[in-house]
Amino acid sequence: MSKGDNIELAGTVGAATGGGNFSILLEGGNPILAKLSGKMKRFRIKVIPGDKVTVTVSPYDPTHGFITHRERI
């Protein structure tokens, strides 16, 4: 699977569930679990409940993903 096969979705952080996982509510109303991507960890970008984020999910398992971008406030 290549990087181009992933799907980018927009959503809002609902809660931090521990262990680096976050509950994300997508714009369509579906909840998914997501982790911070490597660059988010590397540059120490903080994500808190209520933030609008971009999540990248695999077409094979659309219930899990990675948070790749946090919108500026």
N, CA, C and O atoms as a Tripos MOL2 file, in Angstrom:
@<TRIPOS>MOLECULE
protein
  292   291    73     0     0
PROTEIN
NO_CHARGES

@<TRIPOS>ATOM
      1 N           0.8450   -1.1730    0.0000 N.3       1 MET1
      2 CA          0.0000    0.0000    0.0000 C.3       1 MET1
      3 C           0.8900    1.2360    0.0000 C.2       1 MET1
      4 O           1.8240    1.3390    0.7960 O.2       1 MET1
      5 N           0.5990    2.1590   -0.8850 N.am      2 SER2
      6 CA          1.4040    3.3580   -0.9700 C.3       2 SER2
      7 C           0.7730    4.4890   -0.1690 C.2       2 SER2
      8 O          -0.3600    4.3880    0.3010 O.2       2 SER2
      9 N           1.5250    5.5550   -0.0300 N.am      3 LYS3
     10 CA          1.0570    6.7080    0.7230 C.3       3 LYS3
     11 C          -0.1690    7.3520    0.0660 C.2       3 LYS3
     12 O          -0.9990    7.9400    0.7590 O.2       3 LYS3
     13 N          -0.2880    7.2490   -1.2340 N.am      4 GLY4
     14 CA         -1.3910    7.8480   -1.9580 C.3       4 GLY4
     15 C          -2.7160    7.1240   -1.7700 C.2       4 GLY4
     16 O          -3.7690    7.6630   -2.1100 O.2       4 GLY4
     17 N          -2.6770    5.8990   -1.2280 N.am      5 ASP5
     18 CA         -3.9050    5.1330   -1.0110 C.3       5 ASP5
     19 C          -4.6670    5.5780    0.2290 C.2       5 ASP5
     20 O          -5.8420    5.2400    0.3780 O.2       5 ASP5
     21 N          -4.0320    6.3240    1.1180 N.am      6 ASN6
     22 CA         -4.6730    6.7390    2.3560 C.3       6 ASN6
     23 C          -5.7300    7.8100    2.0930 C.2       6 ASN6
     24 O          -5.6610    8.5510    1.1130 O.2       6 ASN6
     25 N          -6.7090    7.8690    2.9950 N.am      7 ILE7
     26 CA         -7.8160    8.8170    2.8850 C.3       7 ILE7
     27 C          -7.6690    9.8590    3.9850 C.2       7 ILE7
     28 O          -7.4850    9.5100    5.1520 O.2       7 ILE7
     29 N          -7.7510   11.1390    3.6210 N.am      8 GLU8
     30 CA         -7.6820   12.2180    4.6140 C.3       8 GLU8
     31 C          -9.0850   12.7010    4.9330 C.2       8 GLU8
     32 O          -9.8650   13.0110    4.0330 O.2       8 GLU8
     33 N          -9.4050   12.7640    6.2320 N.am      9 LEU9
     34 CA        -10.7120   13.1880    6.7030 C.3       9 LEU9
     35 C         -10.5460   14.2820    7.7450 C.2       9 LEU9
     36 O          -9.5320   14.3330    8.4410 O.2       9 LEU9
     37 N         -11.5310   15.1510    7.8530 N.am     10 ALA10
     38 CA        -11.5100   16.2100    8.8610 C.3      10 ALA10
     39 C         -12.4220   15.8200   10.0110 C.2      10 ALA10
     40 O         -13.4500   15.1720    9.8150 O.2      10 ALA10
     41 N         -12.0290   16.2270   11.2210 N.am     11 GLY11
     42 CA        -12.8310   15.9140   12.3850 C.3      11 GLY11
     43 C         -12.4390   16.7610   13.5780 C.2      11 GLY11
     44 O         -11.5940   17.6500   13.4770 O.2      11 GLY11
     45 N         -13.0690   16.4710   14.7150 N.am     12 THR12
     46 CA        -12.8270   17.1880   15.9560 C.3      12 THR12
     47 C         -12.4310   16.1880   17.0270 C.2      12 THR12
     48 O         -13.0140   15.1070   17.1190 O.2      12 THR12
     49 N         -11.4370   16.5450   17.8410 N.am     13 VAL13
     50 CA        -10.9900   15.6700   18.9240 C.3      13 VAL13
     51 C         -12.0620   15.6590   20.0050 C.2      13 VAL13
     52 O         -12.4540   16.7080   20.5180 O.2      13 VAL13
     53 N         -12.5280   14.4660   20.3440 N.am     14 GLY14
     54 CA        -13.5490   14.3310   21.3740 C.3      14 GLY14
     55 C         -12.9420   14.1490   22.7540 C.2      14 GLY14
     56 O         -13.3100   14.8460   23.6990 O.2      14 GLY14
     57 N         -12.0020   13.2020   22.8690 N.am     15 ALA15
     58 CA        -11.3910   12.9160   24.1680 C.3      15 ALA15
     59 C         -10.0460   12.2430   23.9610 C.2      15 ALA15
     60 O          -9.8060   11.5850   22.9490 O.2      15 ALA15
     61 N          -9.1710   12.4260   24.9500 N.am     16 ALA16
     62 CA         -7.9000   11.7150   24.9690 C.3      16 ALA16
     63 C          -8.1340   10.4390   25.7650 C.2      16 ALA16
     64 O          -8.4350   10.5050   26.9560 O.2      16 ALA16
     65 N          -8.0000    9.2830   25.1300 N.am     17 THR17
     66 CA         -8.3420    8.0210   25.7800 C.3      17 THR17
     67 C          -7.1620    7.3460   26.4670 C.2      17 THR17
     68 O          -7.3130    6.2460   26.9980 O.2      17 THR17
     69 N          -5.9980    7.9740   26.4680 N.am     18 GLY18
     70 CA         -4.8330    7.4150   27.1440 C.3      18 GLY18
     71 C          -3.9540    6.6270   26.1940 C.2      18 GLY18
     72 O          -4.4250    6.1070   25.1830 O.2      18 GLY18
     73 N          -2.6880    6.5440   26.5210 N.am     19 GLY19
     74 CA         -1.7510    5.8060   25.6940 C.3      19 GLY19
     75 C          -1.4760    6.4610   24.3580 C.2      19 GLY19
     76 O          -1.0380    5.7910   23.4220 O.2      19 GLY19
     77 N          -1.7230    7.7590   24.2490 N.am     20 GLY20
     78 CA         -1.4880    8.4660   22.9970 C.3      20 GLY20
     79 C          -2.6210    8.3370   21.9980 C.2      20 GLY20
     80 O          -2.4910    8.7870   20.8600 O.2      20 GLY20
     81 N          -3.7270    7.7350   22.3980 N.am     21 ASN21
     82 CA         -4.8870    7.5910   21.5160 C.3      21 ASN21
     83 C          -5.8790    8.7160   21.7560 C.2      21 ASN21
     84 O          -5.9980    9.2370   22.8650 O.2      21 ASN21
     85 N          -6.5840    9.0790   20.6970 N.am     22 PHE22
     86 CA         -7.6000   10.1160   20.7810 C.3      22 PHE22
     87 C          -8.8730    9.6190   20.1090 C.2      22 PHE22
     88 O          -8.8150    8.9010   19.1110 O.2      22 PHE22
     89 N         -10.0080    9.9990   20.6530 N.am     23 SER23
     90 CA        -11.2910    9.7120   20.0410 C.3      23 SER23
     91 C         -11.6360   10.8990   19.1520 C.2      23 SER23
     92 O         -11.7270   12.0290   19.6330 O.2      23 SER23
     93 N         -11.8300   10.6530   17.8600 N.am     24 ILE24
     94 CA        -12.0980   11.7070   16.8870 C.3      24 ILE24
     95 C         -13.5220   11.5440   16.3590 C.2      24 ILE24
     96 O         -13.9320   10.4490   15.9740 O.2      24 ILE24
     97 N         -14.2640   12.6430   16.3480 N.am     25 LEU25
     98 CA        -15.5900   12.6500   15.7620 C.3      25 LEU25
     99 C         -15.4770   13.2940   14.3860 C.2      25 LEU25
    100 O         -15.2070   14.4900   14.2710 O.2      25 LEU25
    101 N         -15.6850   12.4910   13.3400 N.am     26 LEU26
    102 CA        -15.5570   12.9870   11.9690 C.3      26 LEU26
    103 C         -16.7290   13.8840   11.6140 C.2      26 LEU26
    104 O         -17.7570   13.8750   12.2910 O.2      26 LEU26
    105 N         -16.5680   14.6650   10.5370 N.am     27 GLU27
    106 CA        -17.6250   15.5790   10.1140 C.3      27 GLU27
    107 C         -18.8980   14.8310    9.7210 C.2      27 GLU27
    108 O         -19.9880   15.3960    9.8140 O.2      27 GLU27
    109 N         -18.7890   13.5980    9.2930 N.am     28 GLY28
    110 CA        -19.9470   12.7940    8.9450 C.3      28 GLY28
    111 C         -20.6650   12.2300   10.1620 C.2      28 GLY28
    112 O         -21.7550   11.6720   10.0320 O.2      28 GLY28
    113 N         -20.0680   12.3680   11.3440 N.am     29 GLY29
    114 CA        -20.6740   11.8770   12.5690 C.3      29 GLY29
    115 C         -20.1300   10.5420   13.0510 C.2      29 GLY29
    116 O         -20.5730   10.0400   14.0850 O.2      29 GLY29
    117 N         -19.1840    9.9560   12.3320 N.am     30 ASN30
    118 CA        -18.6200    8.6670   12.7310 C.3      30 ASN30
    119 C         -17.4370    8.8590   13.6710 C.2      30 ASN30
    120 O         -16.5540    9.6660   13.3820 O.2      30 ASN30
    121 N         -17.3960    8.1330   14.7970 N.am     31 PRO31
    122 CA        -16.2250    8.2170   15.6850 C.3      31 PRO31
    123 C         -15.1420    7.2290   15.2580 C.2      31 PRO31
    124 O         -15.4460    6.1170   14.8270 O.2      31 PRO31
    125 N         -13.8830    7.6340   15.3780 N.am     32 ILE32
    126 CA        -12.7570    6.7340   15.1290 C.3      32 ILE32
    127 C         -11.7080    6.9580   16.2010 C.2      32 ILE32
    128 O         -11.7470    7.9640   16.9100 O.2      32 ILE32
    129 N         -10.7710    6.0300   16.3260 N.am     33 LEU33
    130 CA         -9.6200    6.1760   17.2140 C.3      33 LEU33
    131 C          -8.4210    6.5630   16.3750 C.2      33 LEU33
    132 O          -8.2250    6.0360   15.2800 O.2      33 LEU33
    133 N          -7.6160    7.4880   16.8870 N.am     34 ALA34
    134 CA         -6.4500    7.9340   16.1250 C.3      34 ALA34
    135 C          -5.2830    8.1980   17.0680 C.2      34 ALA34
    136 O          -5.4680    8.5620   18.2300 O.2      34 ALA34
    137 N          -4.0810    8.0060   16.5410 N.am     35 LYS35
    138 CA         -2.8420    8.3110   17.2570 C.3      35 LYS35
    139 C          -2.1860    9.5070   16.5880 C.2      35 LYS35
    140 O          -2.5330    9.8730   15.4650 O.2      35 LYS35
    141 N          -1.2270   10.1140   17.2920 N.am     36 LEU36
    142 CA         -0.4550   11.1950   16.6930 C.3      36 LEU36
    143 C           0.5420   10.6110   15.7000 C.2      36 LEU36
    144 O           1.1310    9.5600   15.9510 O.2      36 LEU36
    145 N           0.7270   11.2900   14.5800 N.am     37 SER37
    146 CA          1.7130   10.8360   13.6010 C.3      37 SER37
    147 C           3.1180   11.1410   14.1230 C.2      37 SER37
    148 O           3.2820   11.8550   15.1130 O.2      37 SER37
    149 N           4.1090   10.6010   13.4590 N.am     38 GLY38
    150 CA          5.4960   10.7620   13.8900 C.3      38 GLY38
    151 C           5.9700   12.2030   13.9080 C.2      38 GLY38
    152 O           6.6710   12.6080   14.8350 O.2      38 GLY38
    153 N           5.5980   12.9940   12.8910 N.am     39 LYS39
    154 CA          6.0400   14.3890   12.8610 C.3      39 LYS39
    155 C           5.3410   15.2130   13.9320 C.2      39 LYS39
    156 O           5.9240   16.1710   14.4400 O.2      39 LYS39
    157 N           4.1090   14.8680   14.2890 N.am     40 MET40
    158 CA          3.4080   15.5710   15.3620 C.3      40 MET40
    159 C           4.1360   15.3340   16.6920 C.2      40 MET40
    160 O           4.2670   16.2450   17.5100 O.2      40 MET40
    161 N           4.6020   14.1020   16.8930 N.am     41 LYS41
    162 CA          5.3640   13.7840   18.1090 C.3      41 LYS41
    163 C           6.7300   14.4700   18.0780 C.2      41 LYS41
    164 O           7.1800   15.0230   19.0810 O.2      41 LYS41
    165 N           7.3820   14.4260   16.9160 N.am     42 ARG42
    166 CA          8.7350   14.9790   16.7790 C.3      42 ARG42
    167 C           8.7850   16.4680   17.1030 C.2      42 ARG42
    168 O           9.6920   16.9280   17.7970 O.2      42 ARG42
    169 N           7.8060   17.2200   16.5980 N.am     43 PHE43
    170 CA          7.7820   18.6560   16.8200 C.3      43 PHE43
    171 C           6.9510   19.0610   18.0350 C.2      43 PHE43
    172 O           6.6790   20.2420   18.2510 O.2      43 PHE43
    173 N           6.5480   18.0530   18.8330 N.am     44 ARG44
    174 CA          5.8390   18.2500   20.1060 C.3      44 ARG44
    175 C           4.5880   19.1220   19.9490 C.2      44 ARG44
    176 O           4.3770   20.0630   20.7130 O.2      44 ARG44
    177 N           3.7770   18.8020   18.9660 N.am     45 ILE45
    178 CA          2.5280   19.5260   18.7470 C.3      45 ILE45
    179 C           1.4710   18.9250   19.6540 C.2      45 ILE45
    180 O           1.1940   17.7280   19.5860 O.2      45 ILE45
    181 N           0.8850   19.7470   20.4970 N.am     46 LYS46
    182 CA         -0.0970   19.2930   21.4760 C.3      46 LYS46
    183 C          -1.4870   19.2880   20.8640 C.2      46 LYS46
    184 O          -1.8490   20.1920   20.1110 O.2      46 LYS46
    185 N          -2.2510   18.2750   21.1900 N.am     47 VAL47
    186 CA         -3.6320   18.1540   20.7260 C.3      47 VAL47
    187 C          -4.5090   18.0030   21.9620 C.2      47 VAL47
    188 O          -4.2530   17.1460   22.8080 O.2      47 VAL47
    189 N          -5.5410   18.8330   22.0670 N.am     48 ILE48
    190 CA         -6.4530   18.7720   23.2070 C.3      48 ILE48
    191 C          -7.8830   18.6070   22.6930 C.2      48 ILE48
    192 O          -8.1620   18.9200   21.5360 O.2      48 ILE48
    193 N          -8.7880   18.1210   23.5410 N.am     49 PRO49
    194 CA        -10.1860   17.9740   23.1130 C.3      49 PRO49
    195 C         -10.7630   19.3050   22.6240 C.2      49 PRO49
    196 O         -10.5740   20.3500   23.2460 O.2      49 PRO49
    197 N         -11.4630   19.2380   21.5040 N.am     50 GLY50
    198 CA        -12.0500   20.4160   20.8850 C.3      50 GLY50
    199 C         -11.2750   20.9210   19.6830 C.2      50 GLY50
    200 O         -11.7970   21.7340   18.9200 O.2      50 GLY50
    201 N         -10.0400   20.4640   19.4900 N.am     51 ASP51
    202 CA         -9.2400   20.8850   18.3380 C.3      51 ASP51
    203 C          -9.7710   20.2580   17.0530 C.2      51 ASP51
    204 O         -10.2300   19.1160   17.0500 O.2      51 ASP51
    205 N          -9.7040   21.0150   15.9680 N.am     52 LYS52
    206 CA        -10.0450   20.4940   14.6480 C.3      52 LYS52
    207 C          -8.7720   19.9070   14.0460 C.2      52 LYS52
    208 O          -7.7340   20.5680   14.0150 O.2      52 LYS52
    209 N          -8.8510   18.6790   13.5730 N.am     53 VAL53
    210 CA         -7.6860   17.9630   13.0740 C.3      53 VAL53
    211 C          -7.9870   17.3030   11.7330 C.2      53 VAL53
    212 O          -9.1410   17.1270   11.3440 O.2      53 VAL53
    213 N          -6.8980   16.9420   11.0350 N.am     54 THR54
    214 CA         -6.9830   16.1400    9.8250 C.3      54 THR54
    215 C          -6.4650   14.7540   10.1670 C.2      54 THR54
    216 O          -5.3790   14.6080   10.7270 O.2      54 THR54
    217 N          -7.2420   13.7470    9.8290 N.am     55 VAL55
    218 CA         -6.9030   12.3660   10.1590 C.3      55 VAL55
    219 C          -6.6950   11.5940    8.8650 C.2      55 VAL55
    220 O          -7.4710   11.7290    7.9190 O.2      55 VAL55
    221 N          -5.6390   10.7810    8.8300 N.am     56 THR56
    222 CA         -5.3690    9.9170    7.6880 C.3      56 THR56
    223 C          -5.7410    8.4940    8.0750 C.2      56 THR56
    224 O          -5.2430    7.9630    9.0680 O.2      56 THR56
    225 N          -6.6220    7.8760    7.2850 N.am     57 VAL57
    226 CA         -7.0380    6.5060    7.5710 C.3      57 VAL57
    227 C          -6.7470    5.6170    6.3690 C.2      57 VAL57
    228 O          -6.6620    6.0860    5.2340 O.2      57 VAL57
    229 N          -6.5970    4.3410    6.6390 N.am     58 SER58
    230 CA         -6.3670    3.3480    5.5970 C.3      58 SER58
    231 C          -7.7120    2.9060    5.0300 C.2      58 SER58
    232 O          -8.6930    2.8220    5.7690 O.2      58 SER58
    233 N          -7.7720    2.6240    3.7400 N.am     59 PRO59
    234 CA         -9.0360    2.1270    3.1870 C.3      59 PRO59
    235 C          -9.3790    0.7210    3.6870 C.2      59 PRO59
    236 O         -10.5250    0.2880    3.5620 O.2      59 PRO59
    237 N          -8.4090    0.0080    4.2470 N.am     60 TYR60
    238 CA         -8.6440   -1.3440    4.7300 C.3      60 TYR60
    239 C          -9.2460   -1.3680    6.1300 C.2      60 TYR60
    240 O          -9.9850   -2.2950    6.4610 O.2      60 TYR60
    241 N          -8.9460   -0.3660    6.9600 N.am     61 ASP61
    242 CA         -9.5000   -0.2920    8.3130 C.3      61 ASP61
    243 C          -9.8470    1.1600    8.6220 C.2      61 ASP61
    244 O          -9.0290    1.8730    9.2040 O.2      61 ASP61
    245 N         -11.0320    1.6100    8.2470 N.am     62 PRO62
    246 CA        -11.4000    3.0190    8.4300 C.3      62 PRO62
    247 C         -11.7810    3.3990    9.8560 C.2      62 PRO62
    248 O         -12.2600    4.5100   10.0800 O.2      62 PRO62
    249 N         -11.5790    2.4990   10.8360 N.am     63 THR63
    250 CA        -11.9200    2.8260   12.2180 C.3      63 THR63
    251 C         -10.7110    3.2990   13.0180 C.2      63 THR63
    252 O         -10.8590    3.7550   14.1520 O.2      63 THR63
    253 N          -9.5130    3.1950   12.4340 N.am     64 HIS64
    254 CA         -8.2870    3.6440   13.0940 C.3      64 HIS64
    255 C          -7.5130    4.5520   12.1460 C.2      64 HIS64
    256 O          -7.5730    4.3830   10.9280 O.2      64 HIS64
    257 N          -6.7820    5.5220   12.7110 N.am     65 GLY65
    258 CA         -6.0220    6.4230   11.8610 C.3      65 GLY65
    259 C          -4.9240    7.1510   12.5990 C.2      65 GLY65
    260 O          -4.6390    6.8670   13.7630 O.2      65 GLY65
    261 N          -4.3040    8.1050   11.9010 N.am     66 PHE66
    262 CA         -3.2480    8.9410   12.4490 C.3      66 PHE66
    263 C          -3.6300   10.4090   12.2940 C.2      66 PHE66
    264 O          -4.1260   10.8260   11.2480 O.2      66 PHE66
    265 N          -3.3930   11.1800   13.3410 N.am     67 ILE67
    266 CA         -3.6230   12.6230   13.2820 C.3      67 ILE67
    267 C          -2.4030   13.2280   12.6060 C.2      67 ILE67
    268 O          -1.2880   13.1180   13.1150 O.2      67 ILE67
    269 N          -2.6110   13.8650   11.4610 N.am     68 THR68
    270 CA         -1.4920   14.4080   10.6900 C.3      68 THR68
    271 C          -1.4070   15.9180   10.7230 C.2      68 THR68
    272 O          -0.3570   16.4770   10.4070 O.2      68 THR68
    273 N          -2.4890   16.6000   11.1000 N.am     69 HIS69
    274 CA         -2.4740   18.0610   11.0810 C.3      69 HIS69
    275 C          -3.4770   18.5950   12.0840 C.2      69 HIS69
    276 O          -4.5860   18.0730   12.1940 O.2      69 HIS69
    277 N          -3.0940   19.6410   12.8240 N.am     70 ARG70
    278 CA         -3.9980   20.3330   13.7380 C.3      70 ARG70
    279 C          -4.1640   21.7460   13.2170 C.2      70 ARG70
    280 O          -3.1750   22.4280   12.9490 O.2      70 ARG70
    281 N          -5.4230   22.2010   13.0680 N.am     71 GLU71
    282 CA         -5.6700   23.5370   12.5650 C.3      71 GLU71
    283 C          -5.3040   24.5800   13.6090 C.2      71 GLU71
    284 O          -5.4990   24.3800   14.8080 O.2      71 GLU71
    285 N          -4.7700   25.6940   13.1280 N.am     72 ARG72
    286 CA         -4.4220   26.7900   14.0330 C.3      72 ARG72
    287 C          -5.6730   27.5100   14.4900 C.2      72 ARG72
    288 O          -6.6620   27.6110   13.7640 O.2      72 ARG72
    289 N          -5.6020   27.9960   15.6900 N.am     73 ILE73
    290 CA         -6.7560   28.7150   16.2610 C.3      73 ILE73
    291 C          -6.5720   30.1970   16.1260 C.2      73 ILE73
    292 O          -7.4350   30.9670   16.5470 O.2      73 ILE73
@<TRIPOS>BOND
     1     1     2 1
     2     2     3 1
     3     3     4 2
     4     3     5 am
     5     5     6 1
     6     6     7 1
     7     7     8 2
     8     7     9 am
     9     9    10 1
    10    10    11 1
    11    11    12 2
    12    11    13 am
    13    13    14 1
    14    14    15 1
    15    15    16 2
    16    15    17 am
    17    17    18 1
    18    18    19 1
    19    19    20 2
    20    19    21 am
    21    21    22 1
    22    22    23 1
    23    23    24 2
    24    23    25 am
    25    25    26 1
    26    26    27 1
    27    27    28 2
    28    27    29 am
    29    29    30 1
    30    30    31 1
    31    31    32 2
    32    31    33 am
    33    33    34 1
    34    34    35 1
    35    35    36 2
    36    35    37 am
    37    37    38 1
    38    38    39 1
    39    39    40 2
    40    39    41 am
    41    41    42 1
    42    42    43 1
    43    43    44 2
    44    43    45 am
    45    45    46 1
    46    46    47 1
    47    47    48 2
    48    47    49 am
    49    49    50 1
    50    50    51 1
    51    51    52 2
    52    51    53 am
    53    53    54 1
    54    54    55 1
    55    55    56 2
    56    55    57 am
    57    57    58 1
    58    58    59 1
    59    59    60 2
    60    59    61 am
    61    61    62 1
    62    62    63 1
    63    63    64 2
    64    63    65 am
    65    65    66 1
    66    66    67 1
    67    67    68 2
    68    67    69 am
    69    69    70 1
    70    70    71 1
    71    71    72 2
    72    71    73 am
    73    73    74 1
    74    74    75 1
    75    75    76 2
    76    75    77 am
    77    77    78 1
    78    78    79 1
    79    79    80 2
    80    79    81 am
    81    81    82 1
    82    82    83 1
    83    83    84 2
    84    83    85 am
    85    85    86 1
    86    86    87 1
    87    87    88 2
    88    87    89 am
    89    89    90 1
    90    90    91 1
    91    91    92 2
    92    91    93 am
    93    93    94 1
    94    94    95 1
    95    95    96 2
    96    95    97 am
    97    97    98 1
    98    98    99 1
    99    99   100 2
   100    99   101 am
   101   101   102 1
   102   102   103 1
   103   103   104 2
   104   103   105 am
   105   105   106 1
   106   106   107 1
   107   107   108 2
   108   107   109 am
   109   109   110 1
   110   110   111 1
   111   111   112 2
   112   111   113 am
   113   113   114 1
   114   114   115 1
   115   115   116 2
   116   115   117 am
   117   117   118 1
   118   118   119 1
   119   119   120 2
   120   119   121 am
   121   121   122 1
   122   122   123 1
   123   123   124 2
   124   123   125 am
   125   125   126 1
   126   126   127 1
   127   127   128 2
   128   127   129 am
   129   129   130 1
   130   130   131 1
   131   131   132 2
   132   131   133 am
   133   133   134 1
   134   134   135 1
   135   135   136 2
   136   135   137 am
   137   137   138 1
   138   138   139 1
   139   139   140 2
   140   139   141 am
   141   141   142 1
   142   142   143 1
   143   143   144 2
   144   143   145 am
   145   145   146 1
   146   146   147 1
   147   147   148 2
   148   147   149 am
   149   149   150 1
   150   150   151 1
   151   151   152 2
   152   151   153 am
   153   153   154 1
   154   154   155 1
   155   155   156 2
   156   155   157 am
   157   157   158 1
   158   158   159 1
   159   159   160 2
   160   159   161 am
   161   161   162 1
   162   162   163 1
   163   163   164 2
   164   163   165 am
   165   165   166 1
   166   166   167 1
   167   167   168 2
   168   167   169 am
   169   169   170 1
   170   170   171 1
   171   171   172 2
   172   171   173 am
   173   173   174 1
   174   174   175 1
   175   175   176 2
   176   175   177 am
   177   177   178 1
   178   178   179 1
   179   179   180 2
   180   179   181 am
   181   181   182 1
   182   182   183 1
   183   183   184 2
   184   183   185 am
   185   185   186 1
   186   186   187 1
   187   187   188 2
   188   187   189 am
   189   189   190 1
   190   190   191 1
   191   191   192 2
   192   191   193 am
   193   193   194 1
   194   194   195 1
   195   195   196 2
   196   195   197 am
   197   197   198 1
   198   198   199 1
   199   199   200 2
   200   199   201 am
   201   201   202 1
   202   202   203 1
   203   203   204 2
   204   203   205 am
   205   205   206 1
   206   206   207 1
   207   207   208 2
   208   207   209 am
   209   209   210 1
   210   210   211 1
   211   211   212 2
   212   211   213 am
   213   213   214 1
   214   214   215 1
   215   215   216 2
   216   215   217 am
   217   217   218 1
   218   218   219 1
   219   219   220 2
   220   219   221 am
   221   221   222 1
   222   222   223 1
   223   223   224 2
   224   223   225 am
   225   225   226 1
   226   226   227 1
   227   227   228 2
   228   227   229 am
   229   229   230 1
   230   230   231 1
   231   231   232 2
   232   231   233 am
   233   233   234 1
   234   234   235 1
   235   235   236 2
   236   235   237 am
   237   237   238 1
   238   238   239 1
   239   239   240 2
   240   239   241 am
   241   241   242 1
   242   242   243 1
   243   243   244 2
   244   243   245 am
   245   245   246 1
   246   246   247 1
   247   247   248 2
   248   247   249 am
   249   249   250 1
   250   250   251 1
   251   251   252 2
   252   251   253 am
   253   253   254 1
   254   254   255 1
   255   255   256 2
   256   255   257 am
   257   257   258 1
   258   258   259 1
   259   259   260 2
   260   259   261 am
   261   261   262 1
   262   262   263 1
   263   263   264 2
   264   263   265 am
   265   265   266 1
   266   266   267 1
   267   267   268 2
   268   267   269 am
   269   269   270 1
   270   270   271 1
   271   271   272 2
   272   271   273 am
   273   273   274 1
   274   274   275 1
   275   275   276 2
   276   275   277 am
   277   277   278 1
   278   278   279 1
   279   279   280 2
   280   279   281 am
   281   281   282 1
   282   282   283 1
   283   283   284 2
   284   283   285 am
   285   285   286 1
   286   286   287 1
   287   287   288 2
   288   287   289 am
   289   289   290 1
   290   290   291 1
   291   291   292 2
@<TRIPOS>SUBSTRUCTURE
     1 MET1         2 RESIDUE 1 A MET
     2 SER2         6 RESIDUE 1 A SER
     3 LYS3        10 RESIDUE 1 A LYS
     4 GLY4        14 RESIDUE 1 A GLY
     5 ASP5        18 RESIDUE 1 A ASP
     6 ASN6        22 RESIDUE 1 A ASN
     7 ILE7        26 RESIDUE 1 A ILE
     8 GLU8        30 RESIDUE 1 A GLU
     9 LEU9        34 RESIDUE 1 A LEU
    10 ALA10       38 RESIDUE 1 A ALA
    11 GLY11       42 RESIDUE 1 A GLY
    12 THR12       46 RESIDUE 1 A THR
    13 VAL13       50 RESIDUE 1 A VAL
    14 GLY14       54 RESIDUE 1 A GLY
    15 ALA15       58 RESIDUE 1 A ALA
    16 ALA16       62 RESIDUE 1 A ALA
    17 THR17       66 RESIDUE 1 A THR
    18 GLY18       70 RESIDUE 1 A GLY
    19 GLY19       74 RESIDUE 1 A GLY
    20 GLY20       78 RESIDUE 1 A GLY
    21 ASN21       82 RESIDUE 1 A ASN
    22 PHE22       86 RESIDUE 1 A PHE
    23 SER23       90 RESIDUE 1 A SER
    24 ILE24       94 RESIDUE 1 A ILE
    25 LEU25       98 RESIDUE 1 A LEU
    26 LEU26      102 RESIDUE 1 A LEU
    27 GLU27      106 RESIDUE 1 A GLU
    28 GLY28      110 RESIDUE 1 A GLY
    29 GLY29      114 RESIDUE 1 A GLY
    30 ASN30      118 RESIDUE 1 A ASN
    31 PRO31      122 RESIDUE 1 A PRO
    32 ILE32      126 RESIDUE 1 A ILE
    33 LEU33      130 RESIDUE 1 A LEU
    34 ALA34      134 RESIDUE 1 A ALA
    35 LYS35      138 RESIDUE 1 A LYS
    36 LEU36      142 RESIDUE 1 A LEU
    37 SER37      146 RESIDUE 1 A SER
    38 GLY38      150 RESIDUE 1 A GLY
    39 LYS39      154 RESIDUE 1 A LYS
    40 MET40      158 RESIDUE 1 A MET
    41 LYS41      162 RESIDUE 1 A LYS
    42 ARG42      166 RESIDUE 1 A ARG
    43 PHE43      170 RESIDUE 1 A PHE
    44 ARG44      174 RESIDUE 1 A ARG
    45 ILE45      178 RESIDUE 1 A ILE
    46 LYS46      182 RESIDUE 1 A LYS
    47 VAL47      186 RESIDUE 1 A VAL
    48 ILE48      190 RESIDUE 1 A ILE
    49 PRO49      194 RESIDUE 1 A PRO
    50 GLY50      198 RESIDUE 1 A GLY
    51 ASP51      202 RESIDUE 1 A ASP
    52 LYS52      206 RESIDUE 1 A LYS
    53 VAL53      210 RESIDUE 1 A VAL
    54 THR54      214 RESIDUE 1 A THR
    55 VAL55      218 RESIDUE 1 A VAL
    56 THR56      222 RESIDUE 1 A THR
    57 VAL57      226 RESIDUE 1 A VAL
    58 SER58      230 RESIDUE 1 A SER
    59 PRO59      234 RESIDUE 1 A PRO
    60 TYR60      238 RESIDUE 1 A TYR
    61 ASP61      242 RESIDUE 1 A ASP
    62 PRO62      246 RESIDUE 1 A PRO
    63 THR63      250 RESIDUE 1 A THR
    64 HIS64      254 RESIDUE 1 A HIS
    65 GLY65      258 RESIDUE 1 A GLY
    66 PHE66      262 RESIDUE 1 A PHE
    67 ILE67      266 RESIDUE 1 A ILE
    68 THR68      270 RESIDUE 1 A THR
    69 HIS69      274 RESIDUE 1 A HIS
    70 ARG70      278 RESIDUE 1 A ARG
    71 GLU71      282 RESIDUE 1 A GLU
    72 ARG72      286 RESIDUE 1 A ARG
    73 ILE73      290 RESIDUE 1 A ILE
